[in-house]
Amino acid sequence: MTAEHTRRQISGTLIYIVKNEQVLLLRRVKKKNDTHEGKYVGLGGKIEAGESPLECAVREVREESGLKISPDKIRFKGHINCPEFDRQGNDWMVFVYLATDYSGELLKDCAEGYL
């Protein structure tokens, strides 16, 4: 972290979708300078201004996978604090969710990696 950088608190979501004892993961290989490059991760991302963590979880699942999950079918499991987590040295607070019910078909191509 450089002396000019002001450490920020960023809030995000992480959603695990489980069905028949299988977990949907995303292998992050398509974005340049990705903190998670090459890793297998759950779906999720940054919470946008005016958006609740639950709204973010629903949106991120739809954007990254094409699947639709109803907010009442998502269970909050906890949160994780990650100090100096990203390449810029920002702190992240991540809301973790579990979903076992969804509709729709998986995208054939995800902008961030392979489902």
N, C-alpha and C positions, 0 to 999 in steps of 0.2 A: 504494500500500500504506500502510495506517495504521500509526502507531507501536505500536498494541496488537497488531497482527497478527504472529504467528510464522510465518515461512515454513516450509512443510512440503514434504517430498519425497513425491510421489505417483507410484506406478508404474501403468502402463497398457499396453495393447496396441493395435496397429494392424495390421489384416489386409487384404491385397489379394487378392481372388479374381479370377483371370484364366482365361478360356476363349475359345478361338478369337480370340485377339488383342484381346479386349474385357475391360475391367476394371469390376467392380461397384463403384459409388460410391454414397454416400449424400449427398443434398443436405439439409443441416441447416436446417430452417425451422420446426420445431414446438415447440421448447423455449424458454421465456423466459430471457433473460440468458445465452444460449449463447455461449461463447467462439468457437464455430465457425459462428455464425448466418450463413446464406446461402452457406456454402462447400460445395464438393464434397469429401468425405473418404472414406477407407477405413472399414471397419467396425472397431469396437473400443471399449474403455472401461477403466475403473478395475479393477485387480486387487483382488479381495476378500480379506479375511483368510483365511489358510490355503490360498489358491488359488495354483497356479503360473501363470506367464505363459502357458504352453501351454493349461492348463485354462481360463484366462480367454479366450483367443482362441477356443476351441471354443464356450464359452458365449455370448460376445458375438455371434458369427456367427449362432448359433441364435436368440438373442433378437431381434436387429436385422433379420435377413433371412428366418428360417425354414429356412435351409439347414443341413444337417448335414455337418460335415467331421470326418474321422477324424484323431486326433492324429498318426498316422504318415504322413499325407498333407500335413502342414503343414511348411514349411521356414522355419527361423529365418534372417532376412536381416541382422539387426543391431539396434542400439538407438540411440535419439536422446535426447540430453539437452536439455531445454528450460527454461532458467532463467526464473523469474518468468513462466511461461507463461499461467496462467489469470487471471481477473479479480481473484482474491484475492492474486496475486503468488506463488503456489506454484511450486516447481520440479517438473517432470515428467521421469520417465525412461520412455521408451516402447519396448517390445519390438516389432519389426517382423517380420511373417510374410508368407509367400506361400503361397497354396493354389491348386491347379489342378484338384483333384478334389473333388467334393461330391455330395450327393444331396438330394432333396427339391425342393419348389417354393418360389419366392420369395413372401414375404408380399405381399398386396395393399396392406396398410397398415402402416407402421412408425411407432412413437410419436415418433421423432426427426426424421423427414423423409421424403423420397421416394427410393426406390431406383432 
